[in-house]
Amino acid sequence: MPAAPAADLNDVVAIVTGAASGLGAAVVGRFRSRGARVVAVDLDEGVRGLESDDGVVAVVGDVSHPGTAEAAVAAALSRFGRIDVLVNNAARFLLKPLAETSLEEWDGLMTTNVRSMFLFSRAALPAMVERGGGAVVNVTSISGIVGLANQTAYGATKGAIANFTKALAIEYAPHGIRANAIAPGTIDTPFIRRPLAELPDPEAVLAGIAATHPLGRIAQPEEVADAIVFLASPAAAFITGVVLPVDGGYTAA
Ligand SMILES: NC(=O)c1ccc[n+]([C@@H]2O[C@H](COP(=O)([O-])OP(=O)(O)OC[C@H]3O[C@@H](n4cnc5c(N)ncnc54)[C@H](O)[C@@H]3O)[C@@H](O)[C@H]2O)c1
C-alpha cells in the first residue's frame, strides 16, 4: 500500500460519520496522518477509542437523529473552531429480495443512509458558508450506479445519495463549497464480512465477488479512504458534482 502524502492538511477540520469501523475508521486515520483534525461520529461506543489522539473528538449517536448532527457540528466548532470537510459515510446494508423486504427495513435503510446526509449537510454547511468554502464527500456505492439483485432497498438509498450530491454541488458552488461522492466496489470491512459470515463458505463467496471486479480483488479500506481524502483536499479544488467509482473497474465493464 503506498504511503499517504506528508501532513499538509493541518488547518483542516473534518466531520466523519461511521468512524468506528471499516472505511470511516480508515478515513480518520488518513486525515490524521495528514494533520487534519476530526470529529468522529458513530452509533458504536467504540468510536471513543479514537479520542486517545488529541486531534480527534468522538460523538456517539445515531446519524439519522437531528441531535447527532447538531452535536457533531457543535463539537467541531467548540473544540477546533471551524468545519472544512464533511464525510457522510455511515450506512447500513441489506441483501434481500424485494418481496422479503419489510417496510421497517426499507424505512430503516432510507433513514440511516439518506436522511443522515440531509441532516448532517444541513447542520454543517452554514459554518462552511460563513468561512467561504468547504468540501462534502458522500459515500455511495456501485449499487447506486448499476442495478444489483437483492439490493433494491440498499441500491435505492445509494442512488439517492448520488443525486443528492450533484444537487448539493450545484446549490453550494456559489459559496465555494464542493460536493462529491465516491462509489466503492466491494471493500474488505465488517459491512461485507457480516452478511457473508452467515453463508456456508464465506471465503468462496468472497473470491467470487473479487472476480467480478476487473482488477480481480476487493479493496482495502485505506485505498478507498485515500480517494475520499483526495476529494476533500485542495488537490481536488476544481472537482465538484462528481460520483467517482473506486471499484477496481466494476462499473467500467
Ligand atoms: N464494504 C463494502 O463493500 C462497501 C461497498 C460500497 C459502499 N460501501 C459504503 O461504505 C460506507 C462505509 O461502510 P463500511 O464498509 O466501512 O461499513 P462498516 O459496517 O465497517 O462501518 C459502518 C459504520 O457506520 C456506523 N453506523 C451504521 N449505522 C449508523 C447510524 N445509524 N448512526 C451512526 N453510525 C452508524 C456503524 O456503527 C459502523 O461503525 C457505507 O456508506 C457503505 O454503504 C461499503
The ligand as an SDF file (V2000), in Angstrom:
LIG
                    3D

 44 48  0  0  0  0  0  0  0  0999 V2000
  -17.8750   -2.5640    2.4620 N   0  0  0  0  0  0  0  0  0  0  0  0
  -18.2990   -2.5170    1.2190 C   0  0  0  0  0  0  0  0  0  0  0  0
  -18.1550   -3.4780    0.4360 O   0  0  0  0  0  0  0  0  0  0  0  0
  -18.9170   -1.2560    0.6790 C   0  0  0  0  0  0  0  0  0  0  0  0
  -19.1140   -1.1460   -0.6990 C   0  0  0  0  0  0  0  0  0  0  0  0
  -19.6750    0.0150   -1.2170 C   0  0  0  0  0  0  0  0  0  0  0  0
  -20.0070    1.0550   -0.3750 C   0  0  0  0  0  0  0  0  0  0  0  0
  -19.8020    0.9150    0.9590 N   0  0  0  0  0  0  0  0  0  0  0  0
  -20.1710    2.0520    1.7950 C   0  0  0  0  0  0  0  0  0  0  0  0
  -19.0630    2.4340    2.5870 O   0  0  0  0  0  0  0  0  0  0  0  0
  -19.5350    3.0680    3.7810 C   0  0  0  0  0  0  0  0  0  0  0  0
  -18.8100    2.5050    4.9790 C   0  0  0  0  0  0  0  0  0  0  0  0
  -19.0780    1.1350    5.0720 O   0  0  0  0  0  0  0  0  0  0  0  0
  -18.0550    0.1230    5.7560 P   0  0  0  0  0  0  0  0  0  0  0  0
  -17.8030   -0.9280    4.7520 O   0  0  0  0  0  0  0  0  0  0  0  0
  -16.9190    0.8450    6.3820 O   0  0  0  0  0  0  0  0  0  0  0  0
  -19.0440   -0.4680    6.8690 O   0  0  0  0  0  0  0  0  0  0  0  0
  -18.8230   -0.7980    8.4290 P   0  0  0  0  0  0  0  0  0  0  0  0
  -20.0180   -1.5830    8.8100 O   0  0  0  0  0  0  0  0  0  0  0  0
  -17.4740   -1.3780    8.6470 O   0  0  0  0  0  0  0  0  0  0  0  0
  -18.8750    0.6390    9.0920 O   0  0  0  0  0  0  0  0  0  0  0  0
  -20.0560    1.4070    9.1020 C   0  0  0  0  0  0  0  0  0  0  0  0
  -20.0740    2.2350   10.3780 C   0  0  0  0  0  0  0  0  0  0  0  0
  -21.2560    3.0400   10.3460 O   0  0  0  0  0  0  0  0  0  0  0  0
  -21.8240    3.0040   11.6400 C   0  0  0  0  0  0  0  0  0  0  0  0
  -23.2630    3.2490   11.5630 N   0  0  0  0  0  0  0  0  0  0  0  0
  -24.2080    2.4770   10.9500 C   0  0  0  0  0  0  0  0  0  0  0  0
  -25.4170    2.9880   11.1510 N   0  0  0  0  0  0  0  0  0  0  0  0
  -25.2500    4.1090   11.9110 C   0  0  0  0  0  0  0  0  0  0  0  0
  -26.1310    5.0640   12.4520 C   0  0  0  0  0  0  0  0  0  0  0  0
  -27.4540    4.9920   12.2510 N   0  0  0  0  0  0  0  0  0  0  0  0
  -25.6120    6.0820   13.1810 N   0  0  0  0  0  0  0  0  0  0  0  0
  -24.2760    6.1740   13.3900 C   0  0  0  0  0  0  0  0  0  0  0  0
  -23.3860    5.2920   12.8930 N   0  0  0  0  0  0  0  0  0  0  0  0
  -23.8680    4.2720   12.1680 C   0  0  0  0  0  0  0  0  0  0  0  0
  -21.5400    1.5970   12.1710 C   0  0  0  0  0  0  0  0  0  0  0  0
  -21.6400    1.5540   13.5810 O   0  0  0  0  0  0  0  0  0  0  0  0
  -20.1380    1.3720   11.6390 C   0  0  0  0  0  0  0  0  0  0  0  0
  -19.1500    1.7960   12.5610 O   0  0  0  0  0  0  0  0  0  0  0  0
  -21.0520    2.8700    3.7740 C   0  0  0  0  0  0  0  0  0  0  0  0
  -21.6630    4.0500    3.3010 O   0  0  0  0  0  0  0  0  0  0  0  0
  -21.2770    1.7520    2.7820 C   0  0  0  0  0  0  0  0  0  0  0  0
  -22.5480    1.8100    2.1820 O   0  0  0  0  0  0  0  0  0  0  0  0
  -19.2650   -0.2010    1.5100 C   0  0  0  0  0  0  0  0  0  0  0  0
  1  2  1  0
  2  3  2  0
  2  4  1  0
  4  5  1  0
  4 44  2  0
  5  6  2  0
  6  7  1  0
  7  8  2  0
  8  9  1  0
  8 44  1  0
  9 10  1  0
  9 42  1  0
 10 11  1  0
 11 12  1  0
 11 40  1  0
 12 13  1  0
 13 14  1  0
 14 15  2  0
 14 16  1  0
 14 17  1  0
 17 18  1  0
 18 19  2  0
 18 20  1  0
 18 21  1  0
 21 22  1  0
 22 23  1  0
 23 24  1  0
 23 38  1  0
 24 25  1  0
 25 26  1  0
 25 36  1  0
 26 27  1  0
 26 35  1  0
 27 28  2  0
 28 29  1  0
 29 30  1  0
 29 35  2  0
 30 31  1  0
 30 32  2  0
 32 33  1  0
 33 34  2  0
 34 35  1  0
 36 37  1  0
 36 38  1  0
 38 39  1  0
 40 41  1  0
 40 42  1  0
 42 43  1  0
M  CHG  2   8   1  16  -1
M  END
$$$$
